Amino acid sequence: MSFGDRHLDLLLSRLFHDLIGPVSAARNGLELVTDFGDDDVGTEAMELVGLSVEQAIARLTFFRMAFGGAGSSAGHGFAAALPIARAYLASRKLEPAFDIPAGAPTAPTGLIKVMLALMVVAADSLPRGGRVAVSLVPGAVEISGEGDRAELAITTREALKGVGDPEDERAILAFAVARSAKRFGVTVTVADGAMARFRVSHPDLP
């Protein structure tokens, strides 16, 4: 299935939605300072602004690599990607659980991009919070979302397999993952069961 204009609209809407929250919170903090002055709410308001700006930066940096051109070039390693992933998960109040040893090899082109994007899919499966786990195993990376009532939507599962036509902003992320994986020769395997469990492999990954 081709990636059409409607799919692009859905994908951009989803990414912008994730950015509106922290940006709006930063604006609210600045409005508090304007309305009440520095003496009354200055410290609290500026803490809100600072936190919200950091969240927005974390999400923008993450999205550049997961869905933009920054993740499409060669030479990206796990050591550089994991701090970006941690900051993104923190902005969503989710716990990272990464088992990637120091000195892990540079990943094949596109694999980090697919891995990060799948972390968003895993995060979306956690309606009550939890953790996103990432482990490097021989020949593959395993990603999962773990938490109370964790569940991968059927439409998302189908989109990851290249089946169906995504109609919502969550399934479109999975559709984008499937397209990226195909582009870079990365294989994404979706485990059976309700939870989000993925295996990402590539012939050049040791």
N, C-alpha and C positions, 0 to 999 in steps of 0.2 A: 504494500500500500504506500502511495506517495505521501509526502508531507505537504499538505496544501495550505492555502491562506487561512482557512478556518482553524487548522491545527496550530498555525503560528499565532493566531489571535489568542487561542486558549492557553498556549504555553506562556506568552508574554503576560497575559492577565494573571496567571498563577504566580509568576516570579514577582510581578509588581505588587501583588497582594501581600507577599511575604515581606516586602520592603516598606509598605505603608505603615504598618504597626509601629516600628521603632522611630521612623521619621515623624509620625504624628505625635508620638510621646515626647520627642525632642521639642517639637513646636509648642506643645502644651507647657513644657517646663519654661520655655522662654516667655510664654504669655503670662505665667505666674509672676515672673520677675517684673514684667512690664506693668502688670495690674497692681501688684502689692509692694513692689520695691525690693531692693537687695536686703534691707535690714530684716524684713519679716519672713521672707521665704527664700532668700538668696542661696543658702547652702543646700537646702533640700532640693530646690528647683535645679540648681546647677548639677547636683549629683544625678538627678533624673535625666538631664540633657546629656551629660557625659556617658551614662550607661546606654542611653538610647542611640547615641551616635556610634558607640562601639558596636552595638548590635547591628546597626545598619551597615557598618563597614565590614563586619564579619560575614554578613549575608552576601553583600556585593562581591567581596573577594571570593567567596565560595562559589557563587553562581558563575563568575567569570571562568572558573576552571571546570565546573561541572557541566555547564551548558553553553559556554562561550568559546571563543577561539583560544583562550589561554590554555585550555586543557588539550588542545588538538595537536600541539607540537611535540617533538621528541624530547627526551631528557628529563621528564618529570619522575621524581622518586618519591617513595613513601615518606621519607624524612621531611620533605618539604610540604607534602600534602596533608599529613596528619594534624599539624597545628592548625591549619585552615579548617579542617573538619571539626576539630575540638571546639574552636571558636564558634562555628556555625551551630553545633549541637547545643552549646551553652546558651546561645541566643534564643533557642527554642526550649530551654530548661530541660534538656535531655542529657543523660549521662553517657559519655563515651566509654567503651570497653574495648580497647585496641590491643591486639596481640601481634605486633609487628616488631620483630627483633631489630636492634640497632645494626646498621650495616646491611640492611635488606637491599637487594639489587635494584637498579633502576628499572622501572616497569616498562614493558613494551608500549609504544606510542598508542595513546587512546585508552589504555587500561585504567589509569588513574581517573580519567574523565568519567568512564563508565562506573567505576567504583564509587566515586563521590555522588554521582547522580542516583545510584541505587541506595545510598545512605538517606537521601531525601525520601525516596519511596518507602524505605523502612521506617523512617521517622513518622511519615504520614499514617502508618499502621498502628500508631500508639496513641489512642484517644485520651488516655489517662496518664501519659508520661511513661518513663521507663528508660531503657538504655538501647543504644545502637552498638552492636558488637561487630568488630572487624578482625579477622584472623588471616594471617598468611600461612598457607599450607603448601605442600609440594605441588607446583603447577597451577595454583589457583589462589584466589582470595575469597573468603567466605564472609558474608554480611547477613546480619539478622536484626530484627527489631523485637525487643523483649520487654514486656510490661503487662499490666492489668488490662484485660480485654483486647490484647493485641490481635489484629486481624487484617489480612490483606484482602482488599475488595476484589470481587470476581472480575470486574471490569479492568482493574489494574493488572491482575494476573494475566488476563487475556492480552492486554496491550503489550506486556513484556514478552509474550510469545508471538507477537505480531498478528494476533487474531482480533477481529472486530474493528470498529471505528470509534475511537475515544470521543466521548461526548462531555466529559467533565474535566475540571482542572487538575484532578489527581491522576486520572488515567493518562492524560496527555504527557505527564512527566515520564511515565513508564513507556509510552510510545516513543518519546525522544530517546530514552535509554536504548530501546531496541534498535532504533535507527543508528545511533552512535556505535553500538556494538557491531552491527553489520558493517559499518563503514571501516572500522579498524580491525576487523577479523577477530573480535573478542566474542567468546561464547558465554552467554548468560543462561544458567540453569536455575529454574524456580522449583524449590522443594515442594512436595505434596504437603497438604495440611493447611490450616487456616492462617498460620503465622507467616510473616515475611521472612523467608530464608532463601538466600541467593548464593550461587557459586559462580564466580567470574574466572574464566580461564583463557589462556592464550598459549600457542605452541612455543613461544619464546620466553615464557615465564618459567624459571627453574623450579 
